[in-house]
Amino acid sequence: MSEHRQITTEAGTFDALGAGPAGGRPVLLLHGFPQAASAWEHQVDVLGHAGLRAIAFDQRGYSPSMRPDDVADYQVDALVGDVLAVADAVDMPEFDLVGHDLGAVVAWHLAAAHPERVRTLTAVSAPHPAALVAALREAEVQRQRSQHVPVLKERSAERRLLADNGAALRQLFEWRVPESDVTECIARLSEPGAMTAALNWFRAERWNVVPDPVTVPTMYVWGGEDVAVGSTAALSCGAWVSGLYRFELVEDASHWVPQEAPDLVAGLLLDHLR
């Protein structure tokens, strides 16, 4: 079973979940919006049971002790730096990297900029940013699917998302995620400053910066019913990976693949990391 811990770095202190032996093959898992490390709890447990050393941490803005006020502090370079700082703090000079949603965006940037640190990459839901940028330019369907992004940047987003006991957040999960997880998410983001910090990921500049192609072995997992990422972006993702590439379609899953198909995702990870 995973254990809760805190990881202190030069950047700040992050809450985390970890499982597996100290000498196991290291794996770092990054959550997306609006979730936290707990979104990976099942996969962390499975990886740890298999002898790997798996750690998922609450990223910048989600860890109460690492919640800066300035929007500029949530630029992607800072988020990549946090991952490297955590890896250094837990003695992971090289690691397998897993990310979902915006956590996958951070993972794409990190793998492209620091391939010497990343043994393999697994991205869930969010494709390589260049694939998404191209799809936004070429496909009206993708532009429609991405309409939520400017809405989340609006000043009224906090109030609208948390109103009526988080009704809008519940709708965001499409009733695909266990109710207990959704309730925990709403409670966490209702803490003072937490929702603003989470939304600052979208408000920060430079998210439109496109990283280089990724050279490390990469697996991309996409739910066929994802309402945020369409097939144009998903199917073109491999063009931005020059290393070994594997595409896994989970036909009946939405954007929330790790919670909808937890055992399937865990199995794909174990197979990819062999």
C-alpha positions as CSV (number, residue, x, y, z in Angstrom):
1,M,0.0,0.0,0.0
2,S,1.2,3.5,-0.8
3,E,2.3,5.8,2.1
4,H,1.9,9.5,2.5
5,R,5.0,11.5,2.9
6,Q,6.5,15.0,2.3
7,I,9.4,15.7,0.0
8,T,11.4,18.8,0.8
9,T,13.3,20.4,-2.0
10,E,15.1,23.7,-2.6
11,A,11.9,24.8,-4.4
12,G,9.6,23.9,-1.5
13,T,7.9,21.0,0.2
14,F,5.5,18.7,-1.7
15,D,3.0,16.2,-0.4
16,A,3.4,12.8,-2.0
17,L,2.4,9.1,-2.2
18,G,5.0,6.4,-2.5
19,A,5.2,2.7,-2.7
20,G,7.8,0.0,-3.4
21,P,11.4,-0.8,-2.2
22,A,14.0,1.9,-1.9
23,G,16.2,0.1,-4.5
24,G,13.4,-0.5,-7.0
25,R,13.3,1.0,-10.5
26,P,12.2,4.7,-9.9
27,V,9.0,6.0,-11.4
28,L,7.5,9.5,-11.0
29,L,3.8,10.1,-11.7
30,L,2.4,13.6,-12.4
31,H,-1.3,14.5,-12.0
32,G,-3.3,17.0,-14.0
33,F,-6.1,19.4,-13.4
34,P,-8.0,19.4,-11.1
35,Q,-6.7,16.3,-9.4
36,A,-3.7,15.5,-7.1
37,A,-1.3,12.7,-6.5
38,S,-4.2,10.6,-5.2
39,A,-5.4,10.2,-8.8
40,W,-2.5,7.8,-9.3
41,E,-2.9,5.9,-6.0
42,H,-4.0,2.6,-7.6
43,Q,-1.1,2.6,-10.1
44,V,1.4,3.6,-7.4
45,D,0.2,0.6,-5.3
46,V,0.5,-1.8,-8.3
47,L,3.9,-0.6,-9.3
48,G,5.2,-0.7,-5.8
49,H,3.8,-4.3,-5.3
50,A,5.7,-5.2,-8.5
51,G,9.0,-4.1,-7.0
52,L,9.2,-0.6,-8.6
53,R,9.7,2.5,-6.5
54,A,6.8,4.7,-7.5
55,I,6.2,8.2,-6.3
56,A,3.3,10.6,-7.2
57,F,3.4,14.1,-5.7
58,D,1.0,17.0,-5.4
59,Q,2.5,19.5,-7.8
60,R,3.0,23.2,-7.4
61,G,-0.2,24.9,-6.2
62,Y,-1.7,21.6,-5.1
63,S,0.7,21.1,-2.2
64,P,-0.3,23.6,0.6
65,S,3.3,24.3,1.4
66,M,4.1,25.0,-2.3
67,R,1.4,27.4,-3.4
68,P,2.9,30.7,-4.6
69,D,0.6,33.7,-5.4
70,D,2.2,35.0,-8.6
71,V,0.7,33.6,-11.8
72,A,4.2,33.7,-13.4
73,D,5.4,31.1,-10.9
74,Y,3.2,28.5,-12.7
75,Q,5.0,28.7,-16.0
76,V,6.0,25.4,-17.4
77,D,9.7,25.8,-16.8
78,A,9.0,26.1,-13.1
79,L,6.8,23.0,-13.1
80,V,9.5,21.0,-14.9
81,G,12.0,22.3,-12.4
82,D,9.8,21.0,-9.5
83,V,9.8,17.5,-11.0
84,L,13.6,17.5,-11.2
85,A,13.9,18.9,-7.7
86,V,11.7,16.2,-6.3
87,A,13.7,13.6,-8.3
88,D,16.9,14.9,-6.8
89,A,15.5,15.0,-3.3
90,V,14.5,11.3,-3.4
91,D,17.8,10.3,-5.2
92,M,16.4,9.5,-8.7
93,P,19.1,10.6,-11.1
94,E,17.1,8.7,-13.9
95,F,13.5,7.7,-13.7
96,D,10.5,6.6,-15.7
97,L,8.1,9.5,-16.1
98,V,4.3,9.2,-16.2
99,G,1.8,12.1,-16.6
100,H,-1.9,12.7,-17.1
101,D,-3.6,15.8,-18.5
102,L,-1.5,18.9,-17.6
103,G,0.9,16.5,-15.8
104,A,1.5,14.9,-19.2
105,V,2.2,18.3,-20.7
106,V,4.9,18.9,-18.0
107,A,6.2,15.4,-18.7
108,W,6.5,16.1,-22.5
109,H,8.5,19.2,-21.8
110,L,10.7,17.5,-19.3
111,A,11.4,14.5,-21.5
112,A,12.2,16.8,-24.5
113,A,14.5,19.1,-22.5
114,H,16.2,16.5,-20.2
115,P,16.3,13.1,-21.9
116,E,19.3,12.2,-19.8
117,R,17.0,12.1,-16.8
118,V,14.1,10.2,-18.3
119,R,14.3,6.5,-19.0
120,T,10.8,6.2,-20.5
121,L,7.8,8.5,-20.9
122,T,4.1,7.6,-20.6
123,A,1.6,10.3,-21.4
124,V,-2.1,9.8,-20.7
125,S,-4.8,11.9,-22.4
126,A,-2.6,14.9,-23.3
127,P,-0.6,14.4,-26.5
128,H,2.7,16.1,-27.4
129,P,1.9,19.9,-27.3
130,A,3.0,20.3,-30.9
131,A,0.3,17.8,-32.0
132,L,-2.3,19.7,-30.1
133,V,-1.2,23.0,-31.5
134,A,-1.4,21.6,-35.1
135,A,-4.8,20.1,-34.4
136,L,-6.1,23.5,-33.1
137,R,-4.9,25.1,-36.3
138,E,-6.3,22.4,-38.6
139,A,-9.4,20.9,-37.0
140,E,-12.5,22.7,-36.0
141,V,-13.5,19.8,-33.8
142,Q,-10.3,20.3,-31.7
143,R,-11.0,24.0,-31.4
144,Q,-14.4,23.2,-30.0
145,R,-13.0,20.7,-27.6
146,S,-10.5,23.2,-26.2
147,Q,-13.0,26.0,-25.5
148,H,-12.8,25.3,-21.8
149,V,-9.2,26.6,-21.6
150,P,-10.0,30.3,-22.0
151,V,-13.0,29.9,-19.6
152,L,-10.7,28.5,-16.9
153,K,-8.5,31.7,-17.3
154,E,-11.4,34.0,-16.5
155,R,-11.4,35.8,-13.1
156,S,-14.8,34.3,-12.2
157,A,-13.6,30.7,-12.8
158,E,-13.0,30.0,-9.1
159,R,-16.5,31.1,-8.0
160,R,-18.2,29.3,-10.9
161,L,-16.3,26.0,-10.3
162,L,-17.0,25.9,-6.6
163,A,-20.6,27.1,-6.6
164,D,-23.3,24.8,-5.5
165,N,-21.0,22.4,-3.8
166,G,-18.7,22.1,-6.8
167,A,-21.4,21.3,-9.3
168,A,-19.3,22.5,-12.3
169,L,-16.4,20.4,-11.1
170,R,-18.6,17.4,-10.8
171,Q,-19.7,17.9,-14.4
172,L,-16.1,18.2,-15.5
173,F,-15.5,14.7,-14.4
174,E,-18.5,13.5,-16.6
175,W,-19.5,11.1,-13.8
176,R,-16.7,8.8,-14.9
177,V,-14.6,9.1,-11.7
178,P,-15.6,7.5,-8.4
179,E,-17.8,9.8,-6.3
180,S,-15.4,9.6,-3.3
181,D,-12.6,10.9,-5.5
182,V,-14.7,13.8,-6.8
183,T,-15.8,14.7,-3.3
184,E,-12.1,14.7,-2.1
185,C,-11.1,16.9,-5.0
186,I,-13.8,19.5,-4.3
187,A,-12.9,19.6,-0.6
188,R,-9.2,20.0,-1.4
189,L,-9.8,22.8,-3.9
190,S,-12.2,24.6,-1.5
191,E,-9.3,25.3,0.8
192,P,-8.2,28.9,0.8
193,G,-6.1,29.7,-2.3
194,A,-6.2,26.2,-3.7
195,M,-8.5,26.7,-6.6
196,T,-6.7,29.9,-7.7
197,A,-3.4,28.0,-7.6
198,A,-4.8,25.2,-9.7
199,L,-6.2,27.7,-12.3
200,N,-2.9,29.6,-12.4
201,W,-1.6,26.7,-14.4
202,F,-3.9,27.8,-17.2
203,R,-3.3,31.5,-16.6
204,A,0.5,31.3,-16.7
205,E,2.2,32.4,-19.8
206,R,4.2,30.2,-22.2
207,W,1.9,27.1,-22.1
208,N,1.9,27.6,-25.9
209,V,5.6,27.0,-26.1
210,V,6.2,23.8,-28.0
211,P,8.9,21.4,-26.8
212,D,11.2,19.6,-29.2
213,P,10.4,16.0,-30.3
214,V,10.9,13.4,-27.6
215,T,13.8,10.9,-28.1
216,V,13.1,8.6,-25.2
217,P,10.9,5.5,-25.5
218,T,7.3,6.8,-25.2
219,M,3.8,5.4,-24.7
220,Y,0.8,7.6,-25.4
221,V,-2.6,6.4,-23.9
222,W,-5.8,8.0,-25.2
223,G,-9.4,7.5,-24.3
224,G,-11.6,7.2,-27.4
225,E,-14.3,9.2,-25.7
226,D,-12.1,12.0,-24.5
227,V,-14.0,15.3,-24.8
228,A,-10.9,17.5,-24.5
229,V,-8.6,15.8,-27.0
230,G,-9.8,14.7,-30.4
231,S,-8.5,12.1,-32.8
232,T,-6.5,14.6,-35.0
233,A,-4.2,15.4,-32.1
234,A,-4.1,11.9,-30.6
235,L,-3.3,10.1,-33.9
236,S,-0.6,12.6,-34.9
237,C,1.2,12.4,-31.5
238,G,3.8,9.9,-32.7
239,A,5.1,12.3,-35.3
240,W,6.7,14.2,-32.4
241,V,8.5,11.2,-30.9
242,S,11.8,10.2,-32.6
243,G,12.4,7.3,-30.1
244,L,10.4,4.1,-29.8
245,Y,6.7,5.0,-29.8
246,R,3.7,3.1,-28.7
247,F,0.1,4.3,-29.0
248,E,-2.7,2.7,-26.8
249,L,-6.3,3.5,-27.5
250,V,-8.8,2.8,-24.7
251,E,-12.0,2.9,-26.7
252,D,-14.6,3.3,-24.1
253,A,-12.7,5.6,-21.8
254,S,-13.0,9.4,-21.5
255,H,-10.3,11.9,-20.5
256,W,-10.1,10.3,-17.0
257,V,-8.5,7.1,-18.1
258,P,-6.4,6.3,-14.9
259,Q,-9.6,6.2,-12.8
260,E,-11.9,4.6,-15.4
261,A,-9.5,1.8,-16.3
262,P,-7.1,1.7,-13.3
263,D,-6.0,-2.0,-13.8
264,L,-5.6,-1.5,-17.6
265,V,-3.4,1.5,-17.1
266,A,-1.4,-0.2,-14.4
267,G,-0.9,-3.2,-16.7
268,L,0.2,-0.9,-19.6
269,L,2.7,0.8,-17.4
270,L,4.2,-2.5,-16.2
271,D,4.5,-3.7,-19.7
272,H,6.0,-0.5,-21.0
273,L,8.6,-0.4,-18.2
274,R,9.8,-4.0,-18.7
